[in-house]
Amino acid sequence: MLRTDRFRDAWSSWCSDRKARRKPITENAASLQIKDLAAMGEAKAIAAIEKSIKSGWAGLFEPDTPISTAQQSADDPPQMERKFKRPTSAGRSK
């Protein structure tokens, strides 16, 4: 479950961040957030907290799943450049 020092530190940071932003977490909201975080598992829960703090979000969201190798290679900069490269003068008609 979420009873590790790492999670406690992340949760404490989350509560402090919300308080500093003048949006403290109510007891009811905290209970619901802990329940959702527990369903994610410790690693994803910590990642969700860290991303929310870093992004200045008021809520916690499960981290995105990693991009598959096929999707990642399709979006590599050299391939993207070829997709959107302007035709050269040799390819244009006069």
PDB file of N, CA, C and O in Angstrom:
ATOM      1  N   MET A   1       0.830  -1.182   0.000  1.00  0.00           N
ATOM      2  CA  MET A   1       0.000   0.000   0.000  1.00  0.00           C
ATOM      3  C   MET A   1       0.880   1.253   0.000  1.00  0.00           C
ATOM      4  O   MET A   1       2.057   1.177  -0.353  1.00  0.00           O
ATOM      5  N   LEU A   2       0.332   2.383   0.385  1.00  0.00           N
ATOM      6  CA  LEU A   2       1.056   3.648   0.308  1.00  0.00           C
ATOM      7  C   LEU A   2       1.639   4.073   1.660  1.00  0.00           C
ATOM      8  O   LEU A   2       1.521   5.237   2.045  1.00  0.00           O
ATOM      9  N   ARG A   3       2.246   3.168   2.357  1.00  0.00           N
ATOM     10  CA  ARG A   3       2.771   3.474   3.695  1.00  0.00           C
ATOM     11  C   ARG A   3       4.294   3.585   3.726  1.00  0.00           C
ATOM     12  O   ARG A   3       4.920   3.291   4.744  1.00  0.00           O
ATOM     13  N   THR A   4       4.873   4.001   2.634  1.00  0.00           N
ATOM     14  CA  THR A   4       6.328   4.126   2.571  1.00  0.00           C
ATOM     15  C   THR A   4       6.739   5.573   2.841  1.00  0.00           C
ATOM     16  O   THR A   4       5.931   6.494   2.728  1.00  0.00           O
ATOM     17  N   ASP A   5       7.984   5.750   3.191  1.00  0.00           N
ATOM     18  CA  ASP A   5       8.509   7.101   3.414  1.00  0.00           C
ATOM     19  C   ASP A   5       8.452   7.930   2.133  1.00  0.00           C
ATOM     20  O   ASP A   5       8.140   9.120   2.170  1.00  0.00           O
ATOM     21  N   ARG A   6       8.754   7.297   1.005  1.00  0.00           N
ATOM     22  CA  ARG A   6       8.716   8.016  -0.281  1.00  0.00           C
ATOM     23  C   ARG A   6       7.327   8.579  -0.547  1.00  0.00           C
ATOM     24  O   ARG A   6       7.186   9.736  -0.941  1.00  0.00           O
ATOM     25  N   PHE A   7       6.292   7.753  -0.330  1.00  0.00           N
ATOM     26  CA  PHE A   7       4.935   8.236  -0.573  1.00  0.00           C
ATOM     27  C   PHE A   7       4.566   9.318   0.439  1.00  0.00           C
ATOM     28  O   PHE A   7       3.989  10.343   0.076  1.00  0.00           O
ATOM     29  N   ARG A   8       4.893   9.091   1.684  1.00  0.00           N
ATOM     30  CA  ARG A   8       4.568  10.098   2.718  1.00  0.00           C
ATOM     31  C   ARG A   8       5.214  11.445   2.391  1.00  0.00           C
ATOM     32  O   ARG A   8       4.590  12.494   2.554  1.00  0.00           O
ATOM     33  N   ASP A   9       6.454  11.411   1.933  1.00  0.00           N
ATOM     34  CA  ASP A   9       7.142  12.655   1.553  1.00  0.00           C
ATOM     35  C   ASP A   9       6.437  13.338   0.378  1.00  0.00           C
ATOM     36  O   ASP A   9       6.254  14.555   0.378  1.00  0.00           O
ATOM     37  N   ALA A  10       6.046  12.546  -0.619  1.00  0.00           N
ATOM     38  CA  ALA A  10       5.357  13.097  -1.784  1.00  0.00           C
ATOM     39  C   ALA A  10       4.003  13.685  -1.372  1.00  0.00           C
ATOM     40  O   ALA A  10       3.638  14.780  -1.799  1.00  0.00           O
ATOM     41  N   TRP A  11       3.267  12.948  -0.542  1.00  0.00           N
ATOM     42  CA  TRP A  11       1.959  13.421  -0.088  1.00  0.00           C
ATOM     43  C   TRP A  11       2.107  14.710   0.731  1.00  0.00           C
ATOM     44  O   TRP A  11       1.315  15.640   0.578  1.00  0.00           O
ATOM     45  N   SER A  12       3.097  14.759   1.576  1.00  0.00           N
ATOM     46  CA  SER A  12       3.349  15.954   2.376  1.00  0.00           C
ATOM     47  C   SER A  12       3.669  17.149   1.472  1.00  0.00           C
ATOM     48  O   SER A  12       3.193  18.260   1.709  1.00  0.00           O
ATOM     49  N   SER A  13       4.473  16.914   0.439  1.00  0.00           N
ATOM     50  CA  SER A  13       4.804  17.969  -0.519  1.00  0.00           C
ATOM     51  C   SER A  13       3.550  18.448  -1.233  1.00  0.00           C
ATOM     52  O   SER A  13       3.379  19.646  -1.459  1.00  0.00           O
ATOM     53  N   TRP A  14       2.665  17.509  -1.591  1.00  0.00           N
ATOM     54  CA  TRP A  14       1.422  17.843  -2.269  1.00  0.00           C
ATOM     55  C   TRP A  14       0.541  18.731  -1.373  1.00  0.00           C
ATOM     56  O   TRP A  14       0.020  19.754  -1.818  1.00  0.00           O
ATOM     57  N   CYS A  15       0.390  18.328  -0.126  1.00  0.00           N
ATOM     58  CA  CYS A  15      -0.437  19.106   0.803  1.00  0.00           C
ATOM     59  C   CYS A  15       0.164  20.494   1.029  1.00  0.00           C
ATOM     60  O   CYS A  15      -0.567  21.484   1.082  1.00  0.00           O
ATOM     61  N   SER A  16       1.483  20.573   1.161  1.00  0.00           N
ATOM     62  CA  SER A  16       2.158  21.869   1.349  1.00  0.00           C
ATOM     63  C   SER A  16       2.000  22.749   0.122  1.00  0.00           C
ATOM     64  O   SER A  16       1.769  23.952   0.243  1.00  0.00           O
ATOM     65  N   ASP A  17       2.122  22.158  -1.058  1.00  0.00           N
ATOM     66  CA  ASP A  17       1.986  22.913  -2.305  1.00  0.00           C
ATOM     67  C   ASP A  17       0.579  23.487  -2.424  1.00  0.00           C
ATOM     68  O   ASP A  17       0.406  24.657  -2.767  1.00  0.00           O
ATOM     69  N   ARG A  18      -0.423  22.662  -2.140  1.00  0.00           N
ATOM     70  CA  ARG A  18      -1.815  23.132  -2.220  1.00  0.00           C
ATOM     71  C   ARG A  18      -2.067  24.250  -1.210  1.00  0.00           C
ATOM     72  O   ARG A  18      -2.748  25.228  -1.520  1.00  0.00           O
ATOM     73  N   LYS A  19      -1.525  24.107  -0.019  1.00  0.00           N
ATOM     74  CA  LYS A  19      -1.707  25.130   1.015  1.00  0.00           C
ATOM     75  C   LYS A  19      -1.038  26.442   0.584  1.00  0.00           C
ATOM     76  O   LYS A  19      -1.602  27.519   0.776  1.00  0.00           O
ATOM     77  N   ALA A  20       0.151  26.351   0.008  1.00  0.00           N
ATOM     78  CA  ALA A  20       0.876  27.532  -0.447  1.00  0.00           C
ATOM     79  C   ALA A  20       0.122  28.234  -1.576  1.00  0.00           C
ATOM     80  O   ALA A  20       0.214  29.453  -1.716  1.00  0.00           O
ATOM     81  N   ARG A  21      -0.613  27.483  -2.369  1.00  0.00           N
ATOM     82  CA  ARG A  21      -1.403  28.062  -3.457  1.00  0.00           C
ATOM     83  C   ARG A  21      -2.765  28.547  -2.979  1.00  0.00           C
ATOM     84  O   ARG A  21      -3.599  28.987  -3.770  1.00  0.00           O
ATOM     85  N   ARG A  22      -2.971  28.458  -1.680  1.00  0.00           N
ATOM     86  CA  ARG A  22      -4.237  28.855  -1.042  1.00  0.00           C
ATOM     87  C   ARG A  22      -5.410  28.023  -1.527  1.00  0.00           C
ATOM     88  O   ARG A  22      -6.526  28.519  -1.683  1.00  0.00           O
ATOM     89  N   LYS A  23      -5.133  26.749  -1.760  1.00  0.00           N
ATOM     90  CA  LYS A  23      -6.175  25.783  -2.119  1.00  0.00           C
ATOM     91  C   LYS A  23      -5.960  24.525  -1.282  1.00  0.00           C
ATOM     92  O   LYS A  23      -5.697  23.451  -1.824  1.00  0.00           O
ATOM     93  N   PRO A  24      -6.072  24.659   0.041  1.00  0.00           N
ATOM     94  CA  PRO A  24      -5.807  23.490   0.886  1.00  0.00           C
ATOM     95  C   PRO A  24      -6.777  22.346   0.603  1.00  0.00           C
ATOM     96  O   PRO A  24      -7.910  22.561   0.171  1.00  0.00           O
ATOM     97  N   ILE A  25      -6.312  21.143   0.853  1.00  0.00           N
ATOM     98  CA  ILE A  25      -7.100  19.940   0.597  1.00  0.00           C
ATOM     99  C   ILE A  25      -7.994  19.683   1.810  1.00  0.00           C
ATOM    100  O   ILE A  25      -7.514  19.637   2.942  1.00  0.00           O
ATOM    101  N   THR A  26      -9.272  19.521   1.570  1.00  0.00           N
ATOM    102  CA  THR A  26     -10.184  19.195   2.662  1.00  0.00           C
ATOM    103  C   THR A  26      -9.959  17.752   3.092  1.00  0.00           C
ATOM    104  O   THR A  26      -9.362  16.965   2.358  1.00  0.00           O
ATOM    105  N   GLU A  27     -10.428  17.416   4.253  1.00  0.00           N
ATOM    106  CA  GLU A  27     -10.271  16.044   4.755  1.00  0.00           C
ATOM    107  C   GLU A  27     -10.972  15.051   3.832  1.00  0.00           C
ATOM    108  O   GLU A  27     -10.447  13.970   3.566  1.00  0.00           O
ATOM    109  N   ASN A  28     -12.149  15.415   3.348  1.00  0.00           N
ATOM    110  CA  ASN A  28     -12.900  14.544   2.438  1.00  0.00           C
ATOM    111  C   ASN A  28     -12.157  14.375   1.114  1.00  0.00           C
ATOM    112  O   ASN A  28     -12.048  13.263   0.598  1.00  0.00           O
ATOM    113  N   ALA A  29     -11.646  15.478   0.565  1.00  0.00           N
ATOM    114  CA  ALA A  29     -10.902  15.406  -0.700  1.00  0.00           C
ATOM    115  C   ALA A  29      -9.636  14.566  -0.531  1.00  0.00           C
ATOM    116  O   ALA A  29      -9.290  13.770  -1.404  1.00  0.00           O
ATOM    117  N   ALA A  30      -8.951  14.748   0.597  1.00  0.00           N
ATOM    118  CA  ALA A  30      -7.735  13.973   0.853  1.00  0.00           C
ATOM    119  C   ALA A  30      -8.041  12.480   0.889  1.00  0.00           C
ATOM    120  O   ALA A  30      -7.292  11.675   0.335  1.00  0.00           O
ATOM    121  N   SER A  31      -9.122  12.120   1.528  1.00  0.00           N
ATOM    122  CA  SER A  31      -9.509  10.716   1.618  1.00  0.00           C
ATOM    123  C   SER A  31      -9.775  10.136   0.227  1.00  0.00           C
ATOM    124  O   SER A  31      -9.351   9.021  -0.078  1.00  0.00           O
ATOM    125  N   LEU A  32     -10.473  10.894  -0.606  1.00  0.00           N
ATOM    126  CA  LEU A  32     -10.765  10.426  -1.970  1.00  0.00           C
ATOM    127  C   LEU A  32      -9.492  10.363  -2.827  1.00  0.00           C
ATOM    128  O   LEU A  32      -9.315   9.435  -3.617  1.00  0.00           O
ATOM    129  N   GLN A  33      -8.617  11.347  -2.666  1.00  0.00           N
ATOM    130  CA  GLN A  33      -7.368  11.338  -3.430  1.00  0.00           C
ATOM    131  C   GLN A  33      -6.486  10.159  -3.032  1.00  0.00           C
ATOM    132  O   GLN A  33      -5.895   9.503  -3.890  1.00  0.00           O
ATOM    133  N   ILE A  34      -6.398   9.894  -1.739  1.00  0.00           N
ATOM    134  CA  ILE A  34      -5.596   8.744  -1.267  1.00  0.00           C
ATOM    135  C   ILE A  34      -6.151   7.455  -1.849  1.00  0.00           C
ATOM    136  O   ILE A  34      -5.386   6.581  -2.257  1.00  0.00           O
ATOM    137  N   LYS A  35      -7.461   7.324  -1.892  1.00  0.00           N
ATOM    138  CA  LYS A  35      -8.084   6.121  -2.462  1.00  0.00           C
ATOM    139  C   LYS A  35      -7.699   5.966  -3.939  1.00  0.00           C
ATOM    140  O   LYS A  35      -7.333   4.875  -4.376  1.00  0.00           O
ATOM    141  N   ASP A  36      -7.782   7.057  -4.701  1.00  0.00           N
ATOM    142  CA  ASP A  36      -7.403   7.012  -6.118  1.00  0.00           C
ATOM    143  C   ASP A  36      -5.915   6.706  -6.291  1.00  0.00           C
ATOM    144  O   ASP A  36      -5.534   5.929  -7.167  1.00  0.00           O
ATOM    145  N   LEU A  37      -5.086   7.312  -5.462  1.00  0.00           N
ATOM    146  CA  LEU A  37      -3.638   7.077  -5.545  1.00  0.00           C
ATOM    147  C   LEU A  37      -3.290   5.636  -5.210  1.00  0.00           C
ATOM    148  O   LEU A  37      -2.411   5.046  -5.838  1.00  0.00           O
ATOM    149  N   ALA A  38      -3.967   5.071  -4.235  1.00  0.00           N
ATOM    150  CA  ALA A  38      -3.721   3.670  -3.854  1.00  0.00           C
ATOM    151  C   ALA A  38      -4.033   2.738  -5.021  1.00  0.00           C
ATOM    152  O   ALA A  38      -3.335   1.746  -5.232  1.00  0.00           O
ATOM    153  N   ALA A  39      -5.079   3.059  -5.778  1.00  0.00           N
ATOM    154  CA  ALA A  39      -5.445   2.236  -6.936  1.00  0.00           C
ATOM    155  C   ALA A  39      -4.371   2.286  -8.023  1.00  0.00           C
ATOM    156  O   ALA A  39      -4.227   1.340  -8.798  1.00  0.00           O
ATOM    157  N   MET A  40      -3.613   3.392  -8.083  1.00  0.00           N
ATOM    158  CA  MET A  40      -2.548   3.531  -9.079  1.00  0.00           C
ATOM    159  C   MET A  40      -1.314   2.718  -8.715  1.00  0.00           C
ATOM    160  O   MET A  40      -0.562   2.301  -9.597  1.00  0.00           O
ATOM    161  N   GLY A  41      -1.103   2.491  -7.436  1.00  0.00           N
ATOM    162  CA  GLY A  41       0.136   1.881  -6.975  1.00  0.00           C
ATOM    163  C   GLY A  41       1.124   2.981  -6.614  1.00  0.00           C
ATOM    164  O   GLY A  41       1.008   4.114  -7.080  1.00  0.00           O
ATOM    165  N   GLU A  42       2.090   2.635  -5.783  1.00  0.00           N
ATOM    166  CA  GLU A  42       2.996   3.642  -5.238  1.00  0.00           C
ATOM    167  C   GLU A  42       3.760   4.435  -6.294  1.00  0.00           C
ATOM    168  O   GLU A  42       3.778   5.665  -6.234  1.00  0.00           O
ATOM    169  N   ALA A  43       4.381   3.776  -7.244  1.00  0.00           N
ATOM    170  CA  ALA A  43       5.218   4.480  -8.226  1.00  0.00           C
ATOM    171  C   ALA A  43       4.402   5.475  -9.046  1.00  0.00           C
ATOM    172  O   ALA A  43       4.824   6.617  -9.225  1.00  0.00           O
ATOM    173  N   LYS A  44       3.245   5.058  -9.543  1.00  0.00           N
ATOM    174  CA  LYS A  44       2.408   5.957 -10.331  1.00  0.00           C
ATOM    175  C   LYS A  44       1.825   7.068  -9.467  1.00  0.00           C
ATOM    176  O   LYS A  44       1.675   8.202  -9.923  1.00  0.00           O
ATOM    177  N   ALA A  45       1.497   6.742  -8.217  1.00  0.00           N
ATOM    178  CA  ALA A  45       0.944   7.744  -7.304  1.00  0.00           C
ATOM    179  C   ALA A  45       1.954   8.854  -7.057  1.00  0.00           C
ATOM    180  O   ALA A  45       1.605  10.034  -7.095  1.00  0.00           O
ATOM    181  N   ILE A  46       3.193   8.485  -6.807  1.00  0.00           N
ATOM    182  CA  ILE A  46       4.245   9.473  -6.580  1.00  0.00           C
ATOM    183  C   ILE A  46       4.473  10.296  -7.849  1.00  0.00           C
ATOM    184  O   ILE A  46       4.629  11.515  -7.784  1.00  0.00           O
ATOM    185  N   ALA A  47       4.491   9.628  -8.994  1.00  0.00           N
ATOM    186  CA  ALA A  47       4.664  10.336 -10.271  1.00  0.00           C
ATOM    187  C   ALA A  47       3.518  11.322 -10.502  1.00  0.00           C
ATOM    188  O   ALA A  47       3.747  12.433 -10.981  1.00  0.00           O
ATOM    189  N   ALA A  48       2.300  10.929 -10.170  1.00  0.00           N
ATOM    190  CA  ALA A  48       1.138  11.808 -10.336  1.00  0.00           C
ATOM    191  C   ALA A  48       1.263  13.036  -9.449  1.00  0.00           C
ATOM    192  O   ALA A  48       0.993  14.154  -9.890  1.00  0.00           O
ATOM    193  N   ILE A  49       1.671  12.835  -8.205  1.00  0.00           N
ATOM    194  CA  ILE A  49       1.844  13.952  -7.273  1.00  0.00           C
ATOM    195  C   ILE A  49       2.928  14.897  -7.776  1.00  0.00           C
ATOM    196  O   ILE A  49       2.730  16.111  -7.818  1.00  0.00           O
ATOM    197  N   GLU A  50       4.073  14.337  -8.157  1.00  0.00           N
ATOM    198  CA  GLU A  50       5.190  15.174  -8.614  1.00  0.00           C
ATOM    199  C   GLU A  50       4.823  15.969  -9.863  1.00  0.00           C
ATOM    200  O   GLU A  50       5.167  17.146  -9.974  1.00  0.00           O
ATOM    201  N   LYS A  51       4.126  15.330 -10.804  1.00  0.00           N
ATOM    202  CA  LYS A  51       3.745  16.041 -12.031  1.00  0.00           C
ATOM    203  C   LYS A  51       2.737  17.143 -11.734  1.00  0.00           C
ATOM    204  O   LYS A  51       2.813  18.220 -12.327  1.00  0.00           O
ATOM    205  N   SER A  52       1.796  16.897 -10.832  1.00  0.00           N
ATOM    206  CA  SER A  52       0.804  17.905 -10.478  1.00  0.00           C
ATOM    207  C   SER A  52       1.458  19.104  -9.808  1.00  0.00           C
ATOM    208  O   SER A  52       1.093  20.247 -10.083  1.00  0.00           O
ATOM    209  N   ILE A  53       2.420  18.849  -8.929  1.00  0.00           N
ATOM    210  CA  ILE A  53       3.129  19.949  -8.276  1.00  0.00           C
ATOM    211  C   ILE A  53       3.908  20.741  -9.314  1.00  0.00           C
ATOM    212  O   ILE A  53       3.826  21.968  -9.365  1.00  0.00           O
ATOM    213  N   LYS A  54       4.665  20.028 -10.139  1.00  0.00           N
ATOM    214  CA  LYS A  54       5.504  20.665 -11.157  1.00  0.00           C
ATOM    215  C   LYS A  54       4.675  21.483 -12.142  1.00  0.00           C
ATOM    216  O   LYS A  54       5.115  22.539 -12.597  1.00  0.00           O
ATOM    217  N   SER A  55       3.485  21.003 -12.471  1.00  0.00           N
ATOM    218  CA  SER A  55       2.638  21.662 -13.453  1.00  0.00           C
ATOM    219  C   SER A  55       1.714  22.719 -12.848  1.00  0.00           C
ATOM    220  O   SER A  55       1.040  23.450 -13.573  1.00  0.00           O
ATOM    221  N   GLY A  56       1.689  22.795 -11.530  1.00  0.00           N
ATOM    222  CA  GLY A  56       0.827  23.768 -10.868  1.00  0.00           C
ATOM    223  C   GLY A  56      -0.645  23.392 -10.905  1.00  0.00           C
ATOM    224  O   GLY A  56      -1.515  24.258 -10.811  1.00  0.00           O
ATOM    225  N   TRP A  57      -0.924  22.101 -11.043  1.00  0.00           N
ATOM    226  CA  TRP A  57      -2.302  21.638 -11.118  1.00  0.00           C
ATOM    227  C   TRP A  57      -2.919  21.570  -9.735  1.00  0.00           C
ATOM    228  O   TRP A  57      -2.214  21.408  -8.738  1.00  0.00           O
ATOM    229  N   ALA A  58      -4.246  21.695  -9.676  1.00  0.00           N
ATOM    230  CA  ALA A  58      -4.969  21.589  -8.412  1.00  0.00           C
ATOM    231  C   ALA A  58      -5.452  20.158  -8.174  1.00  0.00           C
ATOM    232  O   ALA A  58      -5.920  19.839  -7.081  1.00  0.00           O
ATOM    233  N   GLY A  59      -5.345  19.303  -9.178  1.00  0.00           N
ATOM    234  CA  GLY A  59      -5.797  17.926  -9.058  1.00  0.00           C
ATOM    235  C   GLY A  59      -4.689  16.931  -9.345  1.00  0.00           C
ATOM    236  O   GLY A  59      -3.610  17.292  -9.816  1.00  0.00           O
ATOM    237  N   LEU A  60      -4.974  15.678  -9.055  1.00  0.00           N
ATOM    238  CA  LEU A  60      -4.028  14.589  -9.302  1.00  0.00           C
ATOM    239  C   LEU A  60      -4.562  13.729 -10.440  1.00  0.00           C
ATOM    240  O   LEU A  60      -5.740  13.372 -10.466  1.00  0.00           O
ATOM    241  N   PHE A  61      -3.691  13.406 -11.370  1.00  0.00           N
ATOM    242  CA  PHE A  61      -4.083  12.635 -12.540  1.00  0.00           C
ATOM    243  C   PHE A  61      -3.083  11.512 -12.764  1.00  0.00           C
ATOM    244  O   PHE A  61      -1.876  11.703 -12.616  1.00  0.00           O
ATOM    245  N   GLU A  62      -3.596  10.339 -13.123  1.00  0.00           N
ATOM    246  CA  GLU A  62      -2.713   9.200 -13.372  1.00  0.00           C
ATOM    247  C   GLU A  62      -1.763   9.544 -14.508  1.00  0.00           C
ATOM    248  O   GLU A  62      -2.181  10.089 -15.529  1.00  0.00           O
ATOM    249  N   PRO A  63      -0.479   9.225 -14.332  1.00  0.00           N
ATOM    250  CA  PRO A  63       0.502   9.536 -15.383  1.00  0.00           C
ATOM    251  C   PRO A  63       0.143   8.841 -16.694  1.00  0.00           C
ATOM    252  O   PRO A  63      -0.432   7.753 -16.706  1.00  0.00           O
ATOM    253  N   ASP A  64       0.500   9.502 -17.798  1.00  0.00           N
ATOM    254  CA  ASP A  64       0.276   8.916 -19.114  1.00  0.00           C
ATOM    255  C   ASP A  64       1.077   7.636 -19.239  1.00  0.00           C
ATOM    256  O   ASP A  64       2.132   7.483 -18.623  1.00  0.00           O
ATOM    257  N   THR A  65       0.561   6.719 -20.044  1.00  0.00           N
ATOM    258  CA  THR A  65       1.302   5.498 -20.301  1.00  0.00           C
ATOM    259  C   THR A  65       2.433   5.820 -21.276  1.00  0.00           C
ATOM    260  O   THR A  65       2.304   6.743 -22.081  1.00  0.00           O
ATOM    261  N   PRO A  66       3.521   5.085 -21.219  1.00  0.00           N
ATOM    262  CA  PRO A  66       4.640   5.358 -22.130  1.00  0.00           C
ATOM    263  C   PRO A  66       4.221   5.191 -23.588  1.00  0.00           C
ATOM    264  O   PRO A  66       3.348   4.385 -23.911  1.00  0.00           O
ATOM    265  N   ILE A  67       4.853   5.959 -24.451  1.00  0.00           N
ATOM    266  CA  ILE A  67       4.586   5.874 -25.884  1.00  0.00           C
ATOM    267  C   ILE A  67       5.260   4.614 -26.423  1.00  0.00           C
ATOM    268  O   ILE A  67       6.396   4.310 -26.062  1.00  0.00           O
ATOM    269  N   SER A  68       4.564   3.895 -27.275  1.00  0.00           N
ATOM    270  CA  SER A  68       5.148   2.683 -27.847  1.00  0.00           C
ATOM    271  C   SER A  68       6.292   3.062 -28.784  1.00  0.00           C
ATOM    272  O   SER A  68       6.367   4.197 -29.256  1.00  0.00           O
ATOM    273  N   THR A  69       7.163   2.124 -29.043  1.00  0.00           N
ATOM    274  CA  THR A  69       8.313   2.357 -29.916  1.00  0.00           C
ATOM    275  C   THR A  69       7.861   2.765 -31.309  1.00  0.00           C
ATOM    276  O   THR A  69       8.480   3.632 -31.926  1.00  0.00           O
ATOM    277  N   ALA A  70       6.789   2.156 -31.817  1.00  0.00           N
ATOM    278  CA  ALA A  70       6.296   2.481 -33.155  1.00  0.00           C
ATOM    279  C   ALA A  70       5.821   3.930 -33.221  1.00  0.00           C
ATOM    280  O   ALA A  70       6.127   4.637 -34.181  1.00  0.00           O
ATOM    281  N   GLN A  71       5.074   4.379 -32.210  1.00  0.00           N
ATOM    282  CA  GLN A  71       4.603   5.762 -32.188  1.00  0.00           C
ATOM    283  C   GLN A  71       5.772   6.721 -32.057  1.00  0.00           C
ATOM    284  O   GLN A  71       5.816   7.754 -32.725  1.00  0.00           O
ATOM    285  N   GLN A  72       6.723   6.377 -31.191  1.00  0.00           N
ATOM    286  CA  GLN A  72       7.853   7.253 -30.945  1.00  0.00           C
ATOM    287  C   GLN A  72       8.690   7.415 -32.211  1.00  0.00           C
ATOM    288  O   GLN A  72       9.097   8.531 -32.536  1.00  0.00           O
ATOM    289  N   SER A  73       8.954   6.332 -32.928  1.00  0.00           N
ATOM    290  CA  SER A  73       9.781   6.428 -34.127  1.00  0.00           C
ATOM    291  C   SER A  73       9.059   7.188 -35.242  1.00  0.00           C
ATOM    292  O   SER A  73       9.706   7.828 -36.070  1.00  0.00           O
ATOM    293  N   ALA A  74       7.725   7.125 -35.270  1.00  0.00           N
ATOM    294  CA  ALA A  74       6.970   7.867 -36.288  1.00  0.00           C
ATOM    295  C   ALA A  74       7.053   9.367 -36.055  1.00  0.00           C
ATOM    296  O   ALA A  74       6.884  10.147 -36.993  1.00  0.00           O
ATOM    297  N   ASP A  75       7.308   9.778 -34.832  1.00  0.00           N
ATOM    298  CA  ASP A  75       7.369  11.197 -34.507  1.00  0.00           C
ATOM    299  C   ASP A  75       8.786  11.715 -34.309  1.00  0.00           C
ATOM    300  O   ASP A  75       8.970  12.821 -33.800  1.00  0.00           O
ATOM    301  N   ASP A  76       9.787  10.940 -34.701  1.00  0.00           N
ATOM    302  CA  ASP A  76      11.169  11.402 -34.596  1.00  0.00           C
ATOM    303  C   ASP A  76      11.346  12.653 -35.440  1.00  0.00           C
ATOM    304  O   ASP A  76      10.767  12.741 -36.522  1.00  0.00           O
ATOM    305  N   PRO A  77      12.123  13.620 -34.983  1.00  0.00           N
ATOM    306  CA  PRO A  77      12.302  14.873 -35.724  1.00  0.00           C
ATOM    307  C   PRO A  77      12.688  14.706 -37.189  1.00  0.00           C
ATOM    308  O   PRO A  77      12.119  15.407 -38.026  1.00  0.00           O
ATOM    309  N   PRO A  78      13.632  13.813 -37.560  1.00  0.00           N
ATOM    310  CA  PRO A  78      13.973  13.699 -38.980  1.00  0.00           C
ATOM    311  C   PRO A  78      12.771  13.280 -39.828  1.00  0.00           C
ATOM    312  O   PRO A  78      12.593  13.779 -40.939  1.00  0.00           O
ATOM    313  N   GLN A  79      11.950  12.373 -39.313  1.00  0.00           N
ATOM    314  CA  GLN A  79      10.783  11.938 -40.066  1.00  0.00           C
ATOM    315  C   GLN A  79       9.744  13.044 -40.121  1.00  0.00           C
ATOM    316  O   GLN A  79       9.110  13.235 -41.159  1.00  0.00           O
ATOM    317  N   MET A  80       9.555  13.776 -39.036  1.00  0.00           N
ATOM    318  CA  MET A  80       8.610  14.884 -39.032  1.00  0.00           C
ATOM    319  C   MET A  80       9.054  15.942 -40.040  1.00  0.00           C
ATOM    320  O   MET A  80       8.232  16.533 -40.741  1.00  0.00           O
ATOM    321  N   GLU A  81      10.363  16.171 -40.100  1.00  0.00           N
ATOM    322  CA  GLU A  81      10.890  17.161 -41.042  1.00  0.00           C
ATOM    323  C   GLU A  81      10.563  16.747 -42.471  1.00  0.00           C
ATOM    324  O   GLU A  81      10.176  17.586 -43.285  1.00  0.00           O
ATOM    325  N   ARG A  82      10.714  15.450 -42.786  1.00  0.00           N
ATOM    326  CA  ARG A  82      10.411  14.971 -44.137  1.00  0.00           C
ATOM    327  C   ARG A  82       8.927  15.107 -44.450  1.00  0.00           C
ATOM    328  O   ARG A  82       8.557  15.413 -45.583  1.00  0.00           O
ATOM    329  N   LYS A  83       8.068  14.879 -43.446  1.00  0.00           N
ATOM    330  CA  LYS A  83       6.630  14.979 -43.668  1.00  0.00           C
ATOM    331  C   LYS A  83       6.225  16.393 -44.070  1.00  0.00           C
ATOM    332  O   LYS A  83       5.327  16.574 -44.892  1.00  0.00           O
ATOM    333  N   PHE A  84       6.889  17.401 -43.489  1.00  0.00           N
ATOM    334  CA  PHE A  84       6.458  18.772 -43.672  1.00  0.00           C
ATOM    335  C   PHE A  84       7.452  19.632 -44.445  1.00  0.00           C
ATOM    336  O   PHE A  84       7.329  20.857 -44.478  1.00  0.00           O
ATOM    337  N   LYS A  85       8.422  18.996 -45.056  1.00  0.00           N
ATOM    338  CA  LYS A  85       9.439  19.743 -45.788  1.00  0.00           C
ATOM    339  C   LYS A  85       8.836  20.335 -47.048  1.00  0.00           C
ATOM    340  O   LYS A  85       8.072  19.677 -47.755  1.00  0.00           O
ATOM    341  N   ARG A  86       9.187  21.586 -47.324  1.00  0.00           N
ATOM    342  CA  ARG A  86       8.697  22.246 -48.536  1.00  0.00           C
ATOM    343  C   ARG A  86       9.377  21.646 -49.757  1.00  0.00           C
ATOM    344  O   ARG A  86      10.526  21.211 -49.686  1.00  0.00           O
ATOM    345  N   PRO A  87       8.667  21.626 -50.871  1.00  0.00           N
ATOM    346  CA  PRO A  87       9.288  21.104 -52.092  1.00  0.00           C
ATOM    347  C   PRO A  87      10.424  22.039 -52.531  1.00  0.00           C
ATOM    348  O   PRO A  87      10.359  23.253 -52.340  1.00  0.00           O
ATOM    349  N   THR A  88      11.433  21.458 -53.105  1.00  0.00           N
ATOM    350  CA  THR A  88      12.573  22.253 -53.601  1.00  0.00           C
ATOM    351  C   THR A  88      12.166  22.892 -54.926  1.00  0.00           C
ATOM    352  O   THR A  88      11.133  22.552 -55.502  1.00  0.00           O
ATOM    353  N   SER A  89      12.978  23.807 -55.390  1.00  0.00           N
ATOM    354  CA  SER A  89      12.678  24.490 -56.655  1.00  0.00           C
ATOM    355  C   SER A  89      12.647  23.498 -57.818  1.00  0.00           C
ATOM    356  O   SER A  89      11.936  23.721 -58.799  1.00  0.00           O
ATOM    357  N   ALA A  90      13.403  22.415 -57.721  1.00  0.00           N
ATOM    358  CA  ALA A  90      13.422  21.414 -58.787  1.00  0.00           C
ATOM    359  C   ALA A  90      12.072  20.697 -58.869  1.00  0.00           C
ATOM    360  O   ALA A  90      11.692  20.216 -59.936  1.00  0.00           O
ATOM    361  N   GLY A  91      11.356  20.625 -57.765  1.00  0.00           N
ATOM    362  CA  GLY A  91      10.084  19.930 -57.742  1.00  0.00           C
ATOM    363  C   GLY A  91       8.902  20.798 -58.114  1.00  0.00           C
ATOM    364  O   GLY A  91       7.783  20.302 -58.241  1.00  0.00           O
ATOM    365  N   ARG A  92       9.137  22.094 -58.290  1.00  0.00           N
ATOM    366  CA  ARG A  92       8.041  23.019 -58.613  1.00  0.00           C
ATOM    367  C   ARG A  92       7.926  23.195 -60.122  1.00  0.00           C
ATOM    368  O   ARG A  92       8.915  23.161 -60.854  1.00  0.00           O
ATOM    369  N   SER A  93       6.702  23.383 -60.555  1.00  0.00           N
ATOM    370  CA  SER A  93       6.531  23.669 -61.995  1.00  0.00           C
ATOM    371  C   SER A  93       6.567  25.173 -62.218  1.00  0.00           C
ATOM    372  O   SER A  93       6.194  25.947 -61.335  1.00  0.00           O
ATOM    373  N   LYS A  94       7.014  25.585 -63.396  1.00  0.00           N
ATOM    374  CA  LYS A  94       7.144  27.016 -63.703  1.00  0.00           C
ATOM    375  C   LYS A  94       5.947  27.534 -64.426  1.00  0.00           C
ATOM    376  O   LYS A  94       5.892  28.717 -64.760  1.00  0.00           O
TER     377      LYS A  94
END
